Amino acid sequence: MQVEAIKSFDHGGKRKRGDRFEASTQHAEALRKRGLVVLLGEPSADNPSTAAGEKSSALPAAPASPKTTAKPSGRGGRRRKDAASS
């Protein structure tokens, strides 16, 4: 099976990033699980091809609104309560 190195490593000799080489199916799968290579000639499970059929009717996700936080007091201490009205 043809694979391409993602990182430099040692497997039957020095393999540098971008090197393409042949490996058995078991070795190729083991190296892929460790994040060292990508398998060539097969669709990647991380980036599947688009599915056949109709487009999804779901709307794209809206961006989340930022969390609002209380503004800290000027010197960073606790805020004092104003004098109670009588």
C-alpha positions as CSV (number, residue, x, y, z in Angstrom):
1,M,0.0,0.0,0.0
2,Q,1.3,3.4,-0.9
3,V,1.7,5.9,2.0
4,E,3.0,9.5,2.5
5,A,4.8,10.6,5.6
6,I,3.3,13.5,7.6
7,K,6.2,13.7,10.0
8,S,9.8,12.4,10.0
9,F,10.2,9.0,11.6
10,D,12.2,5.8,11.3
11,H,10.5,2.7,9.7
12,G,12.8,0.5,7.6
13,G,15.1,3.5,7.2
14,K,14.7,7.3,7.7
15,R,11.4,8.7,6.4
16,K,11.1,12.4,6.0
17,R,8.0,14.5,5.7
18,G,6.5,14.1,2.3
19,D,8.3,10.8,1.5
20,R,6.1,8.3,-0.3
21,F,6.8,4.6,0.1
22,E,5.2,1.1,0.1
23,A,4.2,-0.6,3.3
24,S,2.1,-3.6,4.1
25,T,-1.6,-3.0,4.9
26,Q,-1.1,-3.8,8.6
27,H,2.0,-1.5,8.8
28,A,0.3,1.3,6.9
29,E,-2.7,1.2,9.1
30,A,-0.6,1.1,12.3
31,L,1.4,4.1,11.1
32,R,-1.8,6.0,10.2
33,K,-3.2,5.4,13.6
34,R,-0.1,6.9,15.1
35,G,-0.5,10.0,12.9
36,L,2.7,9.4,11.0
37,V,1.4,8.8,7.5
38,V,-1.7,9.3,5.2
39,L,-2.8,6.4,3.0
40,L,-2.7,7.3,-0.7
41,G,-5.3,6.1,-3.2
42,E,-8.0,5.7,-0.7
43,P,-10.6,8.2,0.5
44,S,-9.7,9.6,3.9
45,A,-12.1,9.0,6.8
46,D,-11.3,12.5,8.1
47,N,-12.4,14.1,4.9
48,P,-15.1,12.0,3.3
49,S,-16.4,12.7,-0.2
50,T,-19.7,14.5,-0.5
51,A,-22.6,12.1,-0.3
52,A,-24.9,11.5,-3.2
53,G,-28.5,12.7,-3.0
54,E,-30.3,15.9,-2.2
55,K,-28.8,18.8,-0.3
56,S,-29.6,19.0,3.4
57,S,-32.5,21.3,4.3
58,A,-30.8,22.2,7.6
59,L,-29.6,25.8,8.0
60,P,-26.0,26.4,8.8
61,A,-25.1,27.0,12.5
62,A,-25.3,30.6,13.7
63,P,-22.2,32.0,15.4
64,A,-22.4,31.9,19.2
65,S,-22.8,35.3,20.9
66,P,-20.0,36.3,23.2
67,K,-20.4,35.8,27.0
68,T,-21.2,39.0,28.9
69,T,-19.3,39.5,32.1
70,A,-19.6,42.1,34.8
71,K,-17.2,45.0,34.5
72,P,-14.6,45.0,37.3
73,S,-14.3,48.0,39.6
74,G,-11.5,50.5,39.0
75,R,-9.0,49.2,41.5
76,G,-10.0,45.6,41.2
77,G,-11.6,45.4,44.6
78,R,-15.2,44.7,45.5
79,R,-17.7,47.4,44.6
80,R,-19.0,49.4,47.5
81,K,-22.7,50.0,47.8
82,D,-23.9,53.5,47.6
83,A,-25.3,55.1,50.8
84,A,-28.8,53.8,51.5
85,S,-31.5,56.4,50.7
86,S,-33.7,57.3,53.6
